[in-house]
Amino acid sequence: MRRFEAIGWMLMVAMLAACAPGRPLSTADAEHRLMEAHEEWKGTPYRLGGSTRNGIDCSAFVQVVMRDHFKVELPRSTGEQMRAGRRIRPQHIRTGDLVFFRTGRRTLHVGIVVRGDRFLHASTSSGPMISRLTEDYWRNRFIRAQRVF
């Protein structure tokens, strides 16, 4: 009987460890969560200052996706998000990292890396979408990347 109790305890500990919040997330799982977020929000229009399905801007979109899909709390504004986590060199960017761009003299933009050079963001023209960091538009405006988990 003791052997079965020990096995039961070991199984329970293993199950709890698998659910622990500090458990590292696999790249495939993170990518899957980002693609789910894309599907959920696709078709939502861009609206400066918006944070709902009626309209959302880039920083609110990143804030909501990171909170709902990764349990990571981020500040609301792009400027504040740019100071969250730790700065990452471009050659070390990976799935889940935040990428920042200067799209105007005083305008910043943020997205989340999905995989490779693809990133998820709320664009002013199409709302939530996936773009490539290597597109001239984004490559020329890239300013930094931050790792938040």
Backbone hydrogen bonds, N-H to C=O, Kabsch-Sander energy under -0.5 kcal/mol:
donor,donor_aa,acceptor,acceptor_aa,energy
5,E,1,M,-2.0
6,A,2,R,-2.5
7,I,3,R,-2.2
8,G,4,F,-2.5
9,W,5,E,-2.5
10,M,6,A,-2.4
11,L,7,I,-2.5
12,M,8,G,-2.3
13,V,9,W,-2.6
14,A,10,M,-2.3
15,M,11,L,-2.5
16,L,12,M,-2.5
17,A,13,V,-2.5
18,A,14,A,-1.8
19,C,15,M,-0.9
19,C,16,L,-0.6
20,A,16,L,-0.6
20,A,17,A,-0.8
23,R,20,A,-1.5
30,A,26,S,-2.5
31,E,27,T,-2.7
32,H,28,A,-2.3
33,R,29,D,-2.4
34,L,30,A,-2.2
35,M,31,E,-2.3
36,E,32,H,-2.2
37,A,33,R,-2.2
38,H,34,L,-2.2
39,E,35,M,-2.2
40,E,36,E,-2.6
41,W,37,A,-2.2
42,K,38,H,-1.8
44,T,41,W,-2.3
47,R,56,I,-1.1
50,G,47,R,-2.8
52,T,55,G,-2.0
55,G,52,T,-1.5
56,I,45,P,-2.0
57,D,50,G,-1.9
61,F,57,D,-2.4
62,V,58,C,-2.3
63,Q,59,S,-2.4
64,V,60,A,-2.9
65,V,61,F,-2.7
66,M,62,V,-2.5
67,R,63,Q,-2.0
68,D,64,V,-3.2
69,H,65,V,-2.4
70,F,66,M,-1.1
71,K,67,R,-1.1
72,V,66,M,-2.4
73,E,71,K,-0.5
81,Q,77,S,-2.5
82,M,78,T,-2.1
83,R,80,E,-1.2
84,A,81,Q,-1.4
86,R,147,R,-2.1
88,I,145,A,-2.6
92,H,89,R,-2.5
93,I,90,P,-1.3
96,G,113,V,-3.0
97,D,94,R,-2.2
98,L,146,Q,-2.9
99,V,111,G,-2.3
100,F,144,R,-2.8
101,F,109,H,-2.4
102,R,141,R,-2.5
103,T,101,F,-0.7
103,T,107,T,-1.6
104,G,107,T,-1.3
107,T,104,G,-0.7
109,H,101,F,-2.1
111,G,99,V,-1.9
112,I,120,L,-2.7
113,V,97,D,-3.0
114,V,118,R,-2.7
115,R,118,R,-1.2
118,R,115,R,-2.6
119,F,131,S,-2.7
120,L,112,I,-3.2
121,H,129,M,-2.5
123,S,121,H,-0.8
123,S,127,G,-2.4
127,G,123,S,-2.2
129,M,121,H,-3.0
131,S,119,F,-2.5
133,L,117,D,-3.9
135,E,132,R,-1.5
139,R,135,E,-3.2
140,N,136,D,-2.5
141,R,138,W,-0.9
142,F,138,W,-1.2
143,I,100,F,-3.0
144,R,100,F,-1.2
145,A,88,I,-0.6
146,Q,98,L,-2.3
147,R,86,R,-3.1
148,V,146,Q,-0.6
